[in-house]
């Protein structure tokens, strides 16, 4: 089955496509590598992004906050996830791990939203504003995250009538496998409405 998307109202959200997640040698790669290889994650992400670009779908980069010295020091209630990221210096600003993977660099016309500090790209960012600004009523989100909080996002975070969410989210060993649409695994092209 081929899914049809209208590029005028559809956005592709590329969430946390940093080297620390998606590259051998990345600080978080050991958490995701087995599942990423099992589902052929990088090839599938390349296909999704390339197909969206060819179809005229706007690409939104939804980056996690890049760690800097002093992050979380004076926070009264940092989450264990945030403290762990600080200890590992995940996505450290100015480092290779804190830059976008070579295959997912920002291109002309892409939107880069403000960095998110927690497990969701919606609260505390300008993502909702950027989606509405460009008339995007439907989004397909592709994330690479070992955290269950990202997989628990609800459509209510963005109050559009026809929001579609899909996650290609590798998980740590022992967790249930991610839901990956068959059309993505077989790399079928998306057909666009004219």
C-alpha positions in Angstrom: 0.0 0.0 0.0 1.3 3.4 -0.9 0.4 6.3 1.3 -0.4 9.7 -0.2 0.7 12.9 1.4 -0.1 16.5 0.3 3.2 18.4 0.5 1.3 21.7 1.0 0.2 20.6 4.5 2.7 17.8 5.4 6.0 18.2 7.2 8.7 15.6 7.9 10.1 16.0 11.5 13.7 14.8 11.8 14.2 14.5 15.6 17.7 14.3 17.1 19.5 13.2 13.9 22.8 13.8 15.7 26.0 11.8 15.3 25.8 10.8 18.9 22.7 8.8 18.0 23.2 7.8 14.4 26.9 7.2 14.0 29.4 4.5 15.0 31.5 6.1 17.8 28.5 8.3 18.9 28.0 8.4 22.7 24.5 6.9 22.4 25.2 4.6 19.5 25.8 1.6 21.8 22.2 1.9 23.0 20.7 1.9 19.6 23.1 0.1 17.3 21.5 -3.4 17.5 18.0 -2.3 16.7 19.2 0.3 14.2 21.0 -2.4 12.3 18.0 -4.8 12.6 15.6 -2.4 11.1 18.1 -0.9 8.6 17.5 2.5 10.2 20.0 4.6 8.4 19.1 3.4 4.9 15.4 3.8 5.8 15.9 7.3 7.2 17.9 8.3 4.1 15.1 7.0 1.9 12.4 8.8 3.9 14.2 12.2 3.8 15.2 11.9 0.1 11.6 10.9 -0.9 10.2 13.8 1.2 12.6 16.3 -0.4 11.8 15.0 -3.9 8.1 15.3 -3.2 8.4 18.9 -2.0 7.6 18.1 1.7 9.2 20.6 4.1 11.9 19.1 6.3 11.9 20.2 10.0 14.9 19.5 12.1 13.9 19.1 15.7 17.2 19.0 17.6 17.8 18.1 21.2 19.6 20.7 23.4 23.4 20.4 22.9 25.1 20.0 26.2 27.3 22.8 27.5 29.3 23.1 30.8 26.9 24.2 33.5 23.8 22.7 32.1 21.5 21.5 34.8 23.8 22.8 37.6 21.2 25.1 39.2 18.1 23.2 38.2 15.9 22.3 41.1 14.3 19.3 39.4 16.3 17.9 36.5 15.1 14.6 35.3 17.3 11.5 35.5 17.3 11.6 31.6 18.7 15.1 31.7 21.3 14.3 34.4 22.4 11.3 32.4 22.8 13.4 29.3 24.9 15.8 31.3 27.1 13.1 32.7 27.7 11.7 29.2 27.9 15.1 27.7 25.5 13.8 25.0 25.2 16.1 21.9 27.9 18.4 23.3 27.9 21.7 21.6 30.9 22.2 19.3 31.7 18.5 19.1 31.2 15.9 16.3 28.6 14.1 18.4 26.5 17.3 18.7 26.3 17.9 15.0 23.8 16.5 12.5 24.8 13.2 10.8 26.4 13.8 7.4 23.4 12.3 5.6 20.9 14.6 7.4 22.5 18.1 7.1 20.3 21.1 7.0 19.6 22.2 3.5 18.3 25.4 2.0 14.6 25.7 2.7 14.7 23.4 5.8 13.4 24.6 9.1 15.4 24.2 12.3 13.3 24.6 15.4 14.7 25.7 18.8 16.5 22.9 20.7 14.4 20.9 23.2 15.6 20.2 26.7 13.6 17.1 27.4 12.2 14.1 25.6 9.8 16.0 23.4 10.3 18.4 20.6 7.0 20.2 21.2 7.1 21.9 24.7 9.6 24.7 25.1 10.3 25.0 21.4 8.9 26.9 18.5 7.9 23.7 16.6 4.1 24.2 16.8 4.6 27.9 15.7 6.8 26.8 12.8 4.3 24.1 11.6 1.4 26.5 11.8 3.3 29.3 10.2 3.8 27.2 7.0 0.3 25.6 7.1 1.5 22.1 8.1 -1.5 20.2 9.4 0.0 16.8 9.1 3.4 15.6 10.3 5.4 12.4 10.1 8.0 12.3 12.9 11.1 10.2 12.6 13.2 10.0 15.7 16.1 8.2 17.0 15.9 7.9 20.7 16.4 5.2 23.4 14.0 6.9 25.7 10.5 5.7 26.1 9.2 9.2 26.7 9.6 10.0 23.0 7.6 7.0 22.0 4.8 8.0 24.4 4.1 11.4 22.7 0.4 12.1 22.2 -1.1 13.8 19.2 -2.7 16.2 21.7 0.8 17.9 21.9 0.0 19.5 18.6 -3.7 20.4 18.2 -4.1 19.9 14.5 -7.0 17.9 13.0 -5.0 15.4 11.0 -1.6 14.9 12.7 0.0 11.6 11.8 2.9 10.3 14.0 5.3 7.6 13.0 8.4 6.7 15.0 11.4 4.7 13.8 12.7 4.5 17.3 15.4 1.9 18.2 15.1 0.6 21.7 17.4 -0.9 24.2 17.6 -4.7 24.4 14.7 -6.3 26.3 12.2 -3.7 25.2 9.4 -4.3 22.7 10.2 -3.6 19.1 9.3 -0.3 17.5 6.3 0.0 15.2 7.6 0.7 11.7 5.2 1.0 8.8 5.7 -1.7 6.2 5.9 1.0 3.4 9.0 2.4 5.1 10.7 -1.0 5.6 10.2 -1.8 1.9 11.2 1.7 0.9 8.2 2.3 -1.3 8.0 5.8 -2.6 5.3 8.2 -1.2 2.8 9.2 -3.8 1.9 12.9 -3.6 -1.5 14.5 -4.3 -1.3 17.1 -7.1 
